[in-house]
């Protein structure tokens, strides 16, 4: 499941970066309807949060930082979409 020499966070982070290292304009499509949609992202994060050893080397805190970044992105996307769909615009 993960590289035993590097630890579970290394594997999680590598996968996360491969999926989400793109322009912000493309991230919306990944999160909302891409093959890495929010359901899959949540399941992936939840699975890695339970992997034995994730807390080593601050891995659980680093995972939490990705969760916070994802929440901030979703909130910004929601705010932007609501502003553009406002009847005042």
C-alpha positions in Angstrom: 0.0 0.0 0.0 2.8 2.4 0.7 6.6 2.6 0.5 7.9 1.1 3.8 11.2 3.0 3.7 9.5 6.4 3.2 6.4 5.9 5.2 2.7 6.3 4.4 2.7 10.1 4.2 5.3 10.0 1.4 3.0 7.8 -0.7 -0.1 9.9 0.1 1.7 13.1 -0.7 3.1 11.8 -4.0 -0.3 10.7 -5.2 -1.9 13.9 -4.1 0.6 16.0 -6.0 0.3 13.9 -9.1 -3.5 14.4 -9.0 -3.7 18.1 -8.0 -0.5 19.8 -9.3 -2.3 21.8 -11.9 -3.7 25.3 -12.5 -6.4 26.4 -10.0 -8.8 26.7 -13.0 -8.4 22.9 -13.6 -8.7 21.9 -10.0 -12.4 22.7 -9.9 -13.0 20.0 -12.6 -11.0 17.5 -10.7 -12.8 18.1 -7.4 -16.3 18.4 -8.8 -16.5 15.9 -11.6 -13.1 14.5 -12.5 -12.0 10.9 -12.0 -10.5 12.2 -8.7 -13.8 13.7 -7.6 -14.5 14.7 -4.0 -15.9 11.3 -3.0 -12.7 9.6 -4.0 -10.5 12.3 -2.4 -12.4 12.0 0.9 -12.1 8.2 0.8 -8.4 8.4 0.0 -7.7 10.8 2.8 -9.8 8.8 5.3 -8.0 5.6 4.4 -4.5 7.2 4.8 -5.5 8.8 8.1 -6.0 5.3 9.5 -2.8 3.7 8.2 -0.6 2.6 11.0 2.5 4.8 11.2 0.9 7.9 9.5 1.5 9.9 12.7 5.3 9.3 12.4 7.3 12.3 11.2 4.3 14.5 11.6 2.5 12.7 8.8 -1.0 13.1 10.3 -0.5 16.9 10.7 0.7 17.2 7.2 -2.3 15.2 6.0 -4.5 17.6 7.9 -2.9 20.5 6.1 -4.0 19.0 2.8 -7.5 18.7 4.2 -7.4 22.4 5.2 -6.1 23.4 1.7 -8.9 21.4 0.1 -11.6 22.9 2.3 -10.2 26.4 1.5 -10.2 25.7 -2.2 -13.8 24.4 -2.1 -14.9 27.4 -0.1 -13.3 29.8 -2.6 -14.8 27.9 -5.5 -18.2 28.0 -3.9 -17.9 31.7 -3.1 -16.7 32.5 -6.7 -19.5 30.4 -8.3 -22.1 32.1 -6.1 -20.8 35.5 -6.9 -21.0 34.8 -10.6 -24.5 33.4 -10.4 -25.8 36.3 -8.3 -28.9 38.0 -9.7 -27.0 41.3 -9.1 -24.4 40.5 -11.7 
